[in-house]
Amino acid sequence: MEEREQIFLMHAQGKNSLTIGRALKRSPSTIYRELARNQDTHNYSPAKAHKLYTDRKRRARKKNWLSLLPSVNQF
């Protein structure tokens, strides 16, 4: 969450992904994806970004692949 707040502050100051990435020792593409994935109409919010992350993580649960195989269900 702290890193997202730093991204927010630097982005609000008009800094680009390369500059933010260097300051946070992250790849510029990581910063770019974070901003693109978690902003609505050019506004980035650290709290909203974290909520979107937790929602995505919850929805991405691992599936029980064995139950999807018909041959396993026959036994």
C-alpha positions as CSV (number, residue, x, y, z in Angstrom):
1,M,0.0,0.0,0.0
2,E,2.9,2.4,0.8
3,E,4.3,1.9,-2.6
4,R,1.0,2.7,-4.2
5,E,0.9,5.9,-2.3
6,Q,4.3,6.9,-3.6
7,I,3.2,6.1,-7.1
8,F,0.1,8.3,-6.5
9,L,2.2,11.2,-5.3
10,M,4.8,11.0,-8.0
11,H,2.1,10.6,-10.7
12,A,0.2,13.6,-9.4
13,Q,3.5,15.6,-9.7
14,G,3.5,14.7,-13.4
15,K,6.3,12.2,-13.3
16,N,6.3,9.4,-15.9
17,S,6.6,5.7,-15.4
18,L,10.3,5.6,-16.0
19,T,11.0,8.2,-13.3
20,I,8.7,6.6,-10.8
21,G,10.1,3.1,-11.6
22,R,13.7,4.3,-11.0
23,A,12.7,6.0,-7.7
24,L,11.0,2.8,-6.5
25,K,13.5,0.4,-8.0
26,R,10.8,-1.2,-10.2
27,S,10.5,-1.7,-13.9
28,P,8.9,1.2,-15.7
29,S,6.5,-1.4,-17.3
30,T,5.4,-2.5,-13.8
31,I,4.5,1.1,-12.9
32,Y,2.8,1.6,-16.3
33,R,0.6,-1.5,-15.8
34,E,-0.2,-0.5,-12.2
35,L,-1.4,2.9,-13.4
36,A,-3.3,1.5,-16.5
37,R,-4.9,-1.3,-14.6
38,N,-6.0,0.7,-11.6
39,Q,-7.1,4.2,-12.7
40,D,-10.4,5.4,-13.9
41,T,-10.6,8.4,-16.3
42,H,-7.0,9.3,-15.6
43,N,-7.4,9.4,-11.8
44,Y,-5.3,7.0,-9.7
45,S,-6.2,6.2,-6.1
46,P,-4.0,4.0,-4.0
47,A,-6.9,2.8,-1.8
48,K,-9.0,2.0,-4.9
49,A,-6.0,0.3,-6.5
50,H,-5.5,-1.9,-3.5
51,K,-9.2,-2.8,-3.4
52,L,-9.2,-3.8,-7.1
53,Y,-6.1,-5.9,-6.4
54,T,-7.7,-7.8,-3.6
55,D,-10.9,-8.3,-5.6
56,R,-8.9,-9.7,-8.5
57,K,-6.9,-11.9,-6.2
58,R,-10.0,-13.3,-4.6
59,R,-11.7,-14.1,-8.0
60,A,-8.5,-15.8,-9.3
61,R,-8.8,-18.8,-7.0
62,K,-7.2,-22.0,-8.1
63,K,-9.6,-24.4,-9.7
64,N,-9.7,-28.0,-8.6
65,W,-8.6,-29.4,-12.0
66,L,-9.1,-33.0,-11.0
67,S,-12.8,-32.5,-10.5
68,L,-13.0,-31.2,-14.1
69,L,-11.6,-34.4,-15.6
70,P,-14.3,-36.9,-16.5
71,S,-12.1,-39.9,-16.0
72,V,-11.3,-39.0,-12.4
73,N,-15.0,-38.5,-11.5
74,Q,-15.9,-42.0,-12.7
75,F,-14.0,-43.7,-9.8
